[in-house]
Amino acid sequence: MLSDKSFPVIEATLPLVGSRIGEITPKFYARLFAAHPELLDGLFSRSNQRSGNQQQALAGSIAAFASHLVTNPGTLPETVLARIAHRHASLGITEPQYQVVYEHLFAAIAEDLAEVITPEIAEAWTEVYWLMADALIKLEKGLYAAQANGKMWSPWRVAAKTAAGTGSMTFTLEPADDTPITAALPGQYVSVKVQLPDGLRQVRQYSLSADAGTRRAFTTKKDDGGEVSPVLHNNVQVGDILEISNPYGEITLKDGDGPVVLASAGIGCTPTASILRSLADSGSDRQVLVLHAESDLESWALRSQMTDDVERLDGADLQVWLERPVAGTKEGFMSLREVDLPANASLYLCGPLPFMKSIRNEAINAGIPATKIHYEVFGPDIWLAS
Protein backbone atom coordinates (compact mmCIF):
# COMPACT_ATOMS: atom_id res chain seq x y z
CA MET A 1 0.00 0.00 0.00
CA LEU A 2 1.00 3.64 -0.29
CA SER A 3 2.82 5.12 2.68
CA ASP A 4 1.03 7.66 4.86
CA LYS A 5 3.47 10.24 3.55
CA SER A 6 2.77 9.59 -0.14
CA PHE A 7 -0.98 8.95 -0.01
CA PRO A 8 -2.14 12.59 0.24
CA VAL A 9 0.41 13.66 -2.38
CA ILE A 10 -0.81 11.05 -4.89
CA GLU A 11 -4.44 11.84 -4.08
CA ALA A 12 -3.84 15.54 -4.72
CA THR A 13 -1.71 15.17 -7.85
CA LEU A 14 -3.48 12.23 -9.50
CA PRO A 15 -5.80 14.48 -11.57
CA LEU A 16 -2.83 16.47 -12.89
CA VAL A 17 -0.53 13.53 -13.60
CA GLY A 18 -3.44 11.49 -14.94
CA SER A 19 -4.35 14.28 -17.36
CA ARG A 20 -0.74 14.54 -18.56
CA ILE A 21 0.27 10.86 -18.63
CA GLY A 22 -0.84 10.54 -22.26
CA GLU A 23 1.68 13.27 -23.18
CA ILE A 24 4.37 11.94 -20.85
CA THR A 25 4.50 8.40 -22.24
CA PRO A 26 5.48 9.36 -25.84
CA LYS A 27 8.35 11.39 -24.38
CA PHE A 28 9.31 8.39 -22.26
CA TYR A 29 9.44 6.04 -25.25
CA ALA A 30 11.43 8.56 -27.28
CA ARG A 31 14.01 8.74 -24.49
CA LEU A 32 14.00 4.97 -23.97
CA PHE A 33 14.63 4.06 -27.60
CA ALA A 34 17.20 6.81 -28.07
CA ALA A 35 19.19 5.27 -25.23
CA HIS A 36 18.35 1.63 -25.97
CA PRO A 37 17.49 1.14 -29.67
CA GLU A 38 18.09 -2.59 -29.22
CA LEU A 39 14.77 -2.83 -27.35
CA LEU A 40 12.93 -2.47 -30.67
CA ASP A 41 14.61 -5.67 -31.87
CA GLY A 42 12.57 -8.58 -30.58
CA LEU A 43 10.81 -6.84 -27.68
CA PHE A 44 8.78 -3.68 -28.33
CA SER A 45 6.39 -3.53 -31.27
CA ARG A 46 7.41 -0.95 -33.84
CA SER A 47 3.89 -0.73 -35.29
CA ASN A 48 2.33 -0.21 -31.85
CA GLN A 49 4.76 2.64 -31.30
CA ARG A 50 3.72 4.26 -34.58
CA SER A 51 0.01 3.86 -33.84
CA GLY A 52 0.32 5.15 -30.29
CA ASN A 53 -1.34 2.04 -28.85
CA GLN A 54 1.63 1.15 -26.67
CA GLN A 55 1.75 4.65 -25.22
CA GLN A 56 -1.99 4.49 -24.48
CA ALA A 57 -1.62 1.11 -22.79
CA LEU A 58 1.23 2.26 -20.54
CA ALA A 59 -0.59 5.48 -19.65
CA GLY A 60 -3.77 3.58 -18.85
CA SER A 61 -2.04 1.00 -16.66
CA ILE A 62 -0.16 3.60 -14.60
CA ALA A 63 -3.25 5.76 -14.13
CA ALA A 64 -5.40 2.73 -13.23
CA PHE A 65 -2.82 1.50 -10.72
CA ALA A 66 -2.44 4.88 -9.01
CA SER A 67 -6.22 5.38 -8.90
CA HIS A 68 -6.67 1.97 -7.29
CA LEU A 69 -4.10 2.76 -4.59
CA VAL A 70 -6.05 5.92 -3.72
CA THR A 71 -9.58 4.51 -3.88
CA ASN A 72 -8.82 1.04 -2.48
CA PRO A 73 -6.10 1.51 0.14
CA GLY A 74 -4.35 -1.65 1.27
CA THR A 75 -5.08 -3.65 -1.89
CA LEU A 76 -3.63 -4.07 -5.36
CA PRO A 77 -5.53 -4.26 -8.70
CA GLU A 78 -4.89 -7.96 -9.17
CA THR A 79 -6.70 -8.35 -12.50
CA VAL A 80 -4.79 -5.48 -14.12
CA LEU A 81 -1.47 -6.71 -12.75
CA ALA A 82 -2.07 -10.32 -13.82
CA ARG A 83 -2.84 -9.31 -17.40
CA ILE A 84 0.30 -7.16 -17.62
CA ALA A 85 2.48 -9.81 -15.95
CA HIS A 86 1.42 -12.54 -18.38
CA ARG A 87 2.11 -10.24 -21.34
CA HIS A 88 5.50 -9.26 -19.93
CA ALA A 89 6.45 -12.88 -19.28
CA SER A 90 5.52 -13.84 -22.84
CA LEU A 91 8.04 -11.23 -24.00
CA GLY A 92 10.78 -12.29 -21.60
CA ILE A 93 10.81 -9.07 -19.56
CA THR A 94 13.50 -9.20 -16.87
CA GLU A 95 13.82 -7.48 -13.49
CA PRO A 96 16.72 -5.14 -14.47
CA GLN A 97 14.60 -3.68 -17.28
CA TYR A 98 12.28 -2.10 -14.70
CA GLN A 99 15.16 0.12 -13.57
CA VAL A 100 15.77 1.17 -17.17
CA VAL A 101 12.09 2.04 -17.59
CA TYR A 102 12.08 3.96 -14.31
CA GLU A 103 15.05 6.08 -15.34
CA HIS A 104 13.53 7.23 -18.61
CA LEU A 105 9.91 7.43 -17.46
CA PHE A 106 10.74 9.74 -14.58
CA ALA A 107 12.97 11.87 -16.77
CA ALA A 108 9.95 12.31 -19.05
CA ILE A 109 7.71 13.18 -16.09
CA ALA A 110 10.21 15.75 -14.85
CA GLU A 111 10.40 17.27 -18.33
CA ASP A 112 6.65 17.46 -18.84
CA LEU A 113 5.79 18.73 -15.35
CA ALA A 114 8.90 20.85 -14.84
CA GLU A 115 6.90 23.89 -13.66
CA VAL A 116 4.98 22.09 -10.92
CA ILE A 117 6.93 19.00 -9.84
CA THR A 118 8.61 19.10 -6.43
CA PRO A 119 10.90 16.58 -4.71
CA GLU A 120 7.90 15.52 -2.60
CA ILE A 121 5.78 14.81 -5.68
CA ALA A 122 8.63 13.00 -7.41
CA GLU A 123 9.20 10.84 -4.33
CA ALA A 124 5.52 9.91 -4.07
CA TRP A 125 5.21 8.92 -7.73
CA THR A 126 8.48 6.98 -7.46
CA GLU A 127 6.81 4.99 -4.69
CA VAL A 128 3.80 4.31 -6.97
CA TYR A 129 6.07 3.11 -9.76
CA TRP A 130 8.03 0.71 -7.58
CA LEU A 131 4.91 -0.63 -5.88
CA MET A 132 3.64 -1.53 -9.34
CA ALA A 133 7.02 -2.75 -10.59
CA ASP A 134 7.70 -4.90 -7.52
CA ALA A 135 4.24 -6.48 -7.75
CA LEU A 136 4.81 -7.29 -11.43
CA ILE A 137 8.33 -8.64 -10.82
CA LYS A 138 6.96 -11.00 -8.17
CA LEU A 139 4.17 -12.22 -10.45
CA GLU A 140 6.51 -12.66 -13.41
CA LYS A 141 9.03 -14.64 -11.36
CA GLY A 142 6.19 -16.98 -10.41
CA LEU A 143 5.10 -17.35 -14.04
CA TYR A 144 8.65 -18.14 -15.17
CA ALA A 145 9.14 -20.64 -12.33
CA ALA A 146 5.94 -22.49 -13.30
CA GLN A 147 7.25 -23.28 -16.79
CA ALA A 148 8.71 -26.67 -17.69
CA ASN A 149 11.90 -24.98 -18.91
CA GLY A 150 13.96 -21.90 -18.19
CA LYS A 151 14.10 -20.60 -21.76
CA MET A 152 12.47 -17.39 -22.96
CA TRP A 153 12.32 -18.70 -26.55
CA SER A 154 12.37 -22.16 -28.09
CA PRO A 155 12.57 -23.28 -31.74
CA TRP A 156 9.43 -24.86 -33.24
CA ARG A 157 9.11 -26.23 -36.77
CA VAL A 158 6.10 -25.38 -38.95
CA ALA A 159 4.48 -28.77 -39.56
CA ALA A 160 1.44 -27.46 -41.43
CA LYS A 161 0.11 -24.19 -42.81
CA THR A 162 -3.61 -24.31 -43.55
CA ALA A 163 -6.04 -21.71 -44.88
CA ALA A 164 -8.67 -20.90 -42.25
CA GLY A 165 -11.39 -18.74 -43.74
CA THR A 166 -10.92 -15.66 -45.89
CA GLY A 167 -7.58 -14.02 -45.08
CA SER A 168 -6.66 -16.27 -42.15
CA MET A 169 -4.13 -19.06 -41.72
CA THR A 170 -3.55 -21.76 -39.11
CA PHE A 171 0.05 -22.67 -38.30
CA THR A 172 0.63 -26.06 -36.66
CA LEU A 173 4.01 -26.40 -34.98
CA GLU A 174 6.15 -29.24 -33.64
CA PRO A 175 9.22 -28.99 -31.35
CA ALA A 176 12.51 -28.47 -33.16
CA ASP A 177 14.69 -29.43 -30.19
CA ASP A 178 14.42 -31.29 -26.88
CA THR A 179 13.36 -28.32 -24.72
CA PRO A 180 10.81 -29.54 -22.14
CA ILE A 181 7.32 -28.40 -23.12
CA THR A 182 4.91 -26.60 -20.82
CA ALA A 183 1.33 -27.77 -21.24
CA ALA A 184 -0.83 -24.83 -22.34
CA LEU A 185 -4.21 -24.12 -20.78
CA PRO A 186 -7.29 -23.51 -22.96
CA GLY A 187 -7.38 -19.83 -23.93
CA GLN A 188 -3.68 -19.12 -23.50
CA TYR A 189 -1.36 -17.58 -26.09
CA VAL A 190 2.27 -17.72 -27.17
CA SER A 191 4.54 -14.98 -28.44
CA VAL A 192 5.91 -15.57 -31.94
CA LYS A 193 9.13 -13.90 -33.07
CA VAL A 194 9.78 -13.30 -36.77
CA GLN A 195 12.46 -11.49 -38.72
CA LEU A 196 11.21 -8.72 -41.01
CA PRO A 197 12.66 -7.97 -44.46
CA ASP A 198 14.72 -5.09 -43.00
CA GLY A 199 16.36 -7.50 -40.53
CA LEU A 200 14.52 -6.30 -37.43
CA ARG A 201 12.85 -8.99 -35.31
CA GLN A 202 9.31 -8.36 -34.11
CA VAL A 203 7.05 -10.24 -31.71
CA ARG A 204 3.30 -10.78 -31.67
CA GLN A 205 1.06 -12.78 -29.35
CA TYR A 206 -1.29 -15.38 -30.88
CA SER A 207 -3.87 -17.44 -29.03
CA LEU A 208 -3.48 -21.19 -29.28
CA SER A 209 -6.55 -21.88 -31.36
CA ALA A 210 -6.89 -25.66 -31.25
CA ASP A 211 -5.95 -28.26 -28.67
CA ALA A 212 -4.14 -27.07 -25.57
CA GLY A 213 -1.64 -29.35 -23.83
CA THR A 214 1.75 -29.77 -25.48
CA ARG A 215 0.66 -29.08 -29.07
CA ARG A 216 1.03 -25.67 -30.61
CA ALA A 217 -1.35 -24.32 -33.26
CA PHE A 218 -2.28 -20.68 -33.75
CA THR A 219 -4.50 -18.93 -36.26
CA THR A 220 -3.78 -15.44 -37.52
CA LYS A 221 -5.64 -13.07 -39.80
CA LYS A 222 -3.48 -11.28 -42.34
CA ASP A 223 -3.23 -7.55 -41.77
CA ASP A 224 -2.01 -6.07 -45.04
CA GLY A 225 -0.91 -2.94 -43.21
CA GLY A 226 0.89 -4.85 -40.47
CA GLU A 227 4.46 -6.04 -40.18
CA VAL A 228 4.30 -9.56 -38.75
CA SER A 229 1.21 -11.29 -40.16
CA PRO A 230 2.19 -10.62 -43.82
CA VAL A 231 5.57 -12.26 -43.16
CA LEU A 232 3.89 -15.26 -41.57
CA HIS A 233 1.36 -15.62 -44.39
CA ASN A 234 3.64 -14.84 -47.34
CA ASN A 235 7.14 -15.93 -46.32
CA VAL A 236 6.96 -18.62 -43.64
CA GLN A 237 6.67 -22.09 -45.16
CA VAL A 238 6.23 -25.64 -43.90
CA GLY A 239 9.57 -26.81 -42.49
CA ASP A 240 10.66 -23.33 -41.38
CA ILE A 241 11.66 -22.69 -37.78
CA LEU A 242 9.85 -20.12 -35.61
CA GLU A 243 10.92 -18.92 -32.18
CA ILE A 244 8.01 -19.02 -29.77
CA SER A 245 7.58 -18.42 -26.06
CA ASN A 246 6.13 -20.63 -23.40
CA PRO A 247 2.32 -20.31 -23.07
CA TYR A 248 0.90 -17.43 -21.05
CA GLY A 249 -2.41 -15.67 -20.50
CA GLU A 250 -4.70 -15.48 -17.48
CA ILE A 251 -7.97 -15.78 -19.47
CA THR A 252 -8.39 -19.53 -19.22
CA LEU A 253 -11.33 -21.81 -18.55
CA LYS A 254 -12.09 -21.69 -14.84
CA ASP A 255 -12.91 -24.86 -12.93
CA GLY A 256 -16.53 -25.45 -12.04
CA ASP A 257 -19.76 -26.87 -13.38
CA GLY A 258 -21.66 -23.66 -14.12
CA PRO A 259 -22.77 -22.51 -17.58
CA VAL A 260 -20.16 -21.11 -19.97
CA VAL A 261 -20.84 -18.38 -22.55
CA LEU A 262 -18.19 -17.93 -25.27
CA ALA A 263 -18.70 -14.68 -27.21
CA SER A 264 -16.38 -13.68 -30.04
CA ALA A 265 -16.14 -11.59 -33.17
CA GLY A 266 -13.83 -12.07 -36.15
CA ILE A 267 -10.42 -13.54 -35.37
CA GLY A 268 -11.31 -13.15 -31.69
CA CYS A 269 -12.71 -16.66 -31.96
CA THR A 270 -9.23 -18.15 -31.47
CA PRO A 271 -9.14 -18.27 -27.64
CA THR A 272 -12.83 -19.16 -27.36
CA ALA A 273 -12.32 -21.97 -29.88
CA SER A 274 -9.53 -23.37 -27.69
CA ILE A 275 -11.79 -23.27 -24.62
CA LEU A 276 -14.61 -24.89 -26.61
CA ARG A 277 -12.25 -27.64 -27.85
CA SER A 278 -11.21 -28.44 -24.27
CA LEU A 279 -14.85 -28.74 -23.19
CA ALA A 280 -15.60 -31.06 -26.11
CA ASP A 281 -12.49 -33.19 -25.58
CA SER A 282 -13.31 -33.68 -21.89
CA GLY A 283 -16.92 -34.59 -22.62
CA SER A 284 -18.08 -31.76 -20.35
CA ASP A 285 -21.70 -31.75 -19.25
CA ARG A 286 -21.67 -28.00 -18.58
CA GLN A 287 -24.19 -25.86 -20.41
CA VAL A 288 -22.25 -24.10 -23.18
CA LEU A 289 -23.51 -21.18 -25.24
CA VAL A 290 -21.30 -20.20 -28.20
CA LEU A 291 -21.93 -16.77 -29.75
CA HIS A 292 -19.96 -15.55 -32.77
CA ALA A 293 -20.17 -12.48 -35.02
CA GLU A 294 -18.59 -12.24 -38.47
CA SER A 295 -18.89 -10.30 -41.71
CA ASP A 296 -19.82 -13.41 -43.68
CA LEU A 297 -19.68 -17.17 -43.25
CA GLU A 298 -16.57 -17.60 -45.42
CA SER A 299 -14.56 -15.24 -43.21
CA TRP A 300 -15.12 -17.28 -40.04
CA ALA A 301 -11.59 -18.60 -39.47
CA LEU A 302 -12.41 -21.60 -37.25
CA ARG A 303 -15.91 -22.36 -38.46
CA SER A 304 -15.48 -26.11 -38.98
CA GLN A 305 -13.62 -26.66 -35.73
CA MET A 306 -16.14 -24.74 -33.65
CA THR A 307 -19.28 -26.18 -35.24
CA ASP A 308 -17.87 -29.71 -34.91
CA ASP A 309 -17.07 -29.15 -31.24
CA VAL A 310 -20.55 -27.75 -30.56
CA GLU A 311 -21.98 -30.92 -32.10
CA ARG A 312 -19.86 -33.04 -29.76
CA LEU A 313 -21.33 -31.38 -26.66
CA ASP A 314 -24.83 -32.34 -25.56
CA GLY A 315 -25.25 -29.11 -23.60
CA ALA A 316 -24.00 -26.71 -26.28
CA ASP A 317 -25.86 -24.20 -28.44
CA LEU A 318 -24.44 -22.03 -31.24
CA GLN A 319 -25.75 -18.65 -32.39
CA VAL A 320 -24.13 -16.69 -35.24
CA TRP A 321 -24.53 -13.08 -36.39
CA LEU A 322 -23.47 -12.13 -39.93
CA GLU A 323 -23.44 -8.80 -41.72
CA ARG A 324 -24.38 -10.83 -44.80
CA PRO A 325 -26.62 -13.50 -43.24
CA VAL A 326 -27.46 -16.94 -44.54
CA ALA A 327 -30.07 -19.43 -43.41
CA GLY A 328 -29.80 -20.25 -39.72
CA THR A 329 -27.90 -17.06 -38.78
CA LYS A 330 -28.89 -13.65 -37.45
CA GLU A 331 -28.37 -10.42 -39.36
CA GLY A 332 -26.17 -7.58 -38.17
CA PHE A 333 -24.13 -7.16 -35.04
CA MET A 334 -24.24 -9.35 -31.96
CA SER A 335 -26.47 -8.24 -29.13
CA LEU A 336 -27.07 -10.11 -25.89
CA ARG A 337 -30.55 -8.59 -25.79
CA GLU A 338 -31.44 -11.25 -28.35
CA VAL A 339 -30.02 -14.08 -26.21
CA ASP A 340 -31.51 -16.05 -23.35
CA LEU A 341 -28.46 -16.09 -21.09
CA PRO A 342 -28.22 -18.98 -18.62
CA ALA A 343 -28.26 -18.10 -14.95
CA ASN A 344 -24.94 -18.02 -13.09
CA ALA A 345 -22.96 -18.07 -16.36
CA SER A 346 -19.31 -17.18 -16.84
CA LEU A 347 -18.66 -15.11 -19.96
CA TYR A 348 -15.45 -15.35 -22.02
CA LEU A 349 -15.12 -12.52 -24.48
CA CYS A 350 -12.71 -11.74 -27.34
CA GLY A 351 -12.88 -9.52 -30.41
CA PRO A 352 -12.43 -5.86 -31.42
CA LEU A 353 -12.45 -3.47 -28.46
CA PRO A 354 -15.78 -1.73 -29.34
CA PHE A 355 -17.42 -5.16 -29.63
CA MET A 356 -16.12 -6.28 -26.24
CA LYS A 357 -17.17 -3.06 -24.53
CA SER A 358 -20.68 -3.35 -25.95
CA ILE A 359 -21.11 -7.03 -25.05
CA ARG A 360 -19.64 -6.55 -21.57
CA ASN A 361 -22.06 -3.70 -20.85
CA GLU A 362 -24.99 -5.78 -22.09
CA ALA A 363 -23.85 -8.74 -19.99
CA ILE A 364 -23.67 -6.63 -16.83
CA ASN A 365 -27.11 -5.18 -17.60
CA ALA A 366 -28.38 -8.75 -18.00
CA GLY A 367 -27.17 -9.62 -14.51
CA ILE A 368 -23.78 -11.28 -15.11
CA PRO A 369 -21.39 -10.01 -12.40
CA ALA A 370 -18.30 -8.21 -13.66
CA THR A 371 -16.17 -10.76 -11.78
CA LYS A 372 -17.54 -13.51 -14.06
CA ILE A 373 -16.73 -11.67 -17.29
CA HIS A 374 -13.30 -12.52 -18.70
CA TYR A 375 -11.90 -10.76 -21.77
CA GLU A 376 -8.78 -11.08 -23.90
CA VAL A 377 -7.25 -8.09 -25.68
CA PHE A 378 -5.02 -8.68 -28.71
CA GLY A 379 -2.04 -6.32 -28.61
CA PRO A 380 -1.63 -3.49 -26.04
CA ASP A 381 -4.52 -3.31 -23.58
CA ILE A 382 -5.86 0.15 -24.44
CA TRP A 383 -9.18 -0.61 -22.71
CA LEU A 384 -7.63 0.84 -19.53
CA ALA A 385 -6.86 4.10 -21.30
CA SER A 386 -10.25 4.58 -22.95
Helices and strands as residue ranges (DSSP letters): H 7-35, G 37-40, H 46-51, H 53-71, H 78-91, H 95-112, H 119-145, E 154-163, E 168-175, E 189-195, E 201-207, E 216-221, H 229-234, E 241-244, E 260-265, G 266-268, H 269-281, E 288-294, G 297-299, H 303-312, E 316-322, E 330-331, G 336-338, E 346-350, H 353-365, G 370-372, E 373-376, G 382-385
